[in-house]
Amino acid sequence: MSDALRIGFIGAGLIGTFHSKMLRAASAQIERAGVYDPDFERAQQFADASGHTVCPSEEAVLDGCDAVYICTWTSEHARLVEAAAARGLAIFCEKPLATDLATARSMADGVRKAGVTNQVGLILRRSPAYLMTHQLINDPQAGRVMTVIFGDDQFIPIQGHYGSTWRSDPQKAGSGALLEHSIHDIDMFHYLCGPIERLNAHRSNFHGYEHIEDVVSASLRFTSGATATLTSVWHDNLARPSLRRVEIFCERRHIVIEGDDWFGPVSWMDSDGSTGALQDEALVGAAGALLDGPANPDVAFVQAVLGNAPAWPDFDTAVDAHGIVDAMYRSADANGATVELRGMRK
Ligand SMILES: NC(=O)c1ccc[n+]([C@@H]2O[C@H](COP(=O)([O-])OP(=O)(O)OC[C@H]3O[C@@H](n4cnc5c(N)ncnc54)[C@H](O)[C@@H]3O)[C@@H](O)[C@H]2O)c1
């Protein structure tokens, strides 16, 4: 028997394939175990490309691995996490954890009680662009963060390279652009600016899929005194697959993240007129020095499991973001009424 970590996959779609490819960088430490997807053709393609073995059921995957990736559509995550935790497996679960806050909380409680290593797919936590921005913000020369303008747009992901339509089904996705996509943005607000004290939000539904909002506009106030706006939209402009533009005004530094979520550029201008910009390999190199551990989230997960160390970002980090998403929906349902968040963990 080898000492390699046996990894299983449940869900062989877009993001499962992404993680499988990222795991190539850990190939010496892992053994490719089972994969299950009710779409047998997908499972077979995944297996052919990765070296995993197609299994006839979820249980067969779970019974044959030490660590499992849960990469199904969102509504299946909770049930599968529970089954994996009951077997003591390490778990990588995609974001959002669940279609609602209460379920996300109970999933985090479940993995904590089971004592299993857990990681969530809030991938921007390791993005060079956001790591560098965090560093630029925390440089005393910048002064305090005053306000942030966060724009996030993509074509509604039920077309193009997404190759599936479940994101228009509230039973599977829970809701729309905010939960399914901008939970990443909420997580970055926490990472860059700290706890949120209160917020207001509005949502719209231009496409008409029930409970699947395609625009969210929110206004946030942080406990630090900083404020922010978030505009998140799912449009039909197929020339814009997924783009974020983040503009941060500190007292003495202006920072912009644009282009690619990972490779930037990140540019800045200080009160003395000096400017800077980093992108691509230069950004990756500079940000890599700020990171304790690998930038590849899947290599980091494998190392955490093998080293019996906590993985990050963990389910509790996701629950914090779910709490803000839930508050935004509550505000939107009350015509943009202010929702106070004091007492939340973040
Ligand atoms: N972290 C990120 O940046 C990121 C990016 C994309 C998707 N996601 C998340 O990943 C999840 C999957 O998204 P996707 O884009 O890969 O979707 P997808 O449609 O490409 O793949 C999902 C797959 O899950 C399968 N599936 C459904 N129920 C299953 C079950 N019980 N057992 C096994 N397989 C099952 C489907 O047949 C499908 O093949 C979603 O929760 C999504 O929000 C995260």
The ligand as a MOL file (V3000), in Angstrom:
LIG
                    3D

  0  0  0     0  0            999 V3000
M  V30 BEGIN CTAB
M  V30 COUNTS 44 48 0 0 0
M  V30 BEGIN ATOM
M  V30 1 N -14.3820 28.4600 -6.8400 0
M  V30 2 C -14.7820 28.8920 -8.0060 0
M  V30 3 O -14.2560 29.8740 -8.5230 0
M  V30 4 C -15.8970 28.1740 -8.7180 0
M  V30 5 C -15.9970 28.2570 -10.1220 0
M  V30 6 C -17.0280 27.5270 -10.7450 0
M  V30 7 C -17.9190 26.7800 -9.9890 0
M  V30 8 N -17.8180 26.7620 -8.6300 0 CHG=1
M  V30 9 C -18.7700 25.9810 -7.8250 0
M  V30 10 O -18.5320 24.5870 -8.0610 0
M  V30 11 C -19.7540 23.8610 -8.0770 0
M  V30 12 C -19.8990 23.1490 -9.4260 0
M  V30 13 O -19.8640 24.1070 -10.4810 0
M  V30 14 P -19.3960 23.7110 -11.9630 0
M  V30 15 O -19.1550 24.9810 -12.6840 0
M  V30 16 O -18.3030 22.7090 -11.8980 0 CHG=-1
M  V30 17 O -20.7250 23.0250 -12.5080 0
M  V30 18 P -20.8330 21.9240 -13.6480 0
M  V30 19 O -22.2450 21.9210 -14.1040 0
M  V30 20 O -19.7620 22.1310 -14.6780 0
M  V30 21 O -20.5080 20.5620 -12.8950 0
M  V30 22 C -21.2940 20.0850 -11.8270 0
M  V30 23 C -21.3740 18.5720 -11.9590 0
M  V30 24 O -21.9340 18.0290 -10.7610 0
M  V30 25 C -22.6160 16.8520 -11.1650 0
M  V30 26 N -23.4640 16.3950 -10.0600 0
M  V30 27 C -24.6580 16.8620 -9.6470 0
M  V30 28 N -25.0860 16.1480 -8.5870 0
M  V30 29 C -24.1450 15.1960 -8.3260 0
M  V30 30 C -23.9930 14.1850 -7.3530 0
M  V30 31 N -24.9030 13.9640 -6.4000 0
M  V30 32 N -22.8910 13.4010 -7.3840 0
M  V30 33 C -21.9340 13.6100 -8.3200 0
M  V30 34 N -22.0110 14.5690 -9.2610 0
M  V30 35 C -23.1070 15.3620 -9.2640 0
M  V30 36 C -23.3400 17.2430 -12.4230 0
M  V30 37 O -23.7710 16.1490 -13.1940 0
M  V30 38 C -22.2560 18.0850 -13.1240 0
M  V30 39 O -21.4880 17.3090 -14.0170 0
M  V30 40 C -20.8520 24.8710 -7.7850 0
M  V30 41 O -21.1470 24.8880 -6.4060 0
M  V30 42 C -20.2270 26.1940 -8.1920 0
M  V30 43 O -20.7390 27.3080 -7.4850 0
M  V30 44 C -16.8130 27.4130 -8.0000 0
M  V30 END ATOM
M  V30 BEGIN BOND
M  V30 1 1 1 2
M  V30 2 2 2 3
M  V30 3 1 2 4
M  V30 4 1 4 5
M  V30 5 2 4 44
M  V30 6 2 5 6
M  V30 7 1 6 7
M  V30 8 2 7 8
M  V30 9 1 8 9
M  V30 10 1 8 44
M  V30 11 1 9 10
M  V30 12 1 9 42
M  V30 13 1 10 11
M  V30 14 1 11 12
M  V30 15 1 11 40
M  V30 16 1 12 13
M  V30 17 1 13 14
M  V30 18 2 14 15
M  V30 19 1 14 16
M  V30 20 1 14 17
M  V30 21 1 17 18
M  V30 22 2 18 19
M  V30 23 1 18 20
M  V30 24 1 18 21
M  V30 25 1 21 22
M  V30 26 1 22 23
M  V30 27 1 23 24
M  V30 28 1 23 38
M  V30 29 1 24 25
M  V30 30 1 25 26
M  V30 31 1 25 36
M  V30 32 1 26 27
M  V30 33 1 26 35
M  V30 34 2 27 28
M  V30 35 1 28 29
M  V30 36 1 29 30
M  V30 37 2 29 35
M  V30 38 1 30 31
M  V30 39 2 30 32
M  V30 40 1 32 33
M  V30 41 2 33 34
M  V30 42 1 34 35
M  V30 43 1 36 37
M  V30 44 1 36 38
M  V30 45 1 38 39
M  V30 46 1 40 41
M  V30 47 1 40 42
M  V30 48 1 42 43
M  V30 END BOND
M  V30 END CTAB
M  END
